[in-house]
Amino acid sequence: MDVLTEWKPLGVFSENMEVPLAGVNLWDHVSHWHKLGEADLPHPDYRNQTHRLNVYEVTISGLPQKFAMGEVSAGAYAFYSSAT
């Protein structure tokens, strides 16, 4: 299966940038992230680079939201949301 069938890139963000998912900033809910595993995903801007990102779930407005994130360069974090 194509990884981008399962994952939608949100972009690359620093810790002080808002990361929108389901109408909230993910950084505001970091204490509620539950790690599920890892996934090898391409860099959102440089598809030839693959990174191992952590996969998390967080509950927002009563609904579970699955996403992947990881540091792709100093202070820069790639985020993907689950497309499924």
Buried (B, 14 or more C-beta within 10 A) or exposed (E): EEBEEBBBBBEBBEEEEEBBBBEBEBBEBEEEBEEEEEBEBBBBEEEEEEBEBBBBBBEBEEEEBBBBBBBBEEEBBBBBBBEE
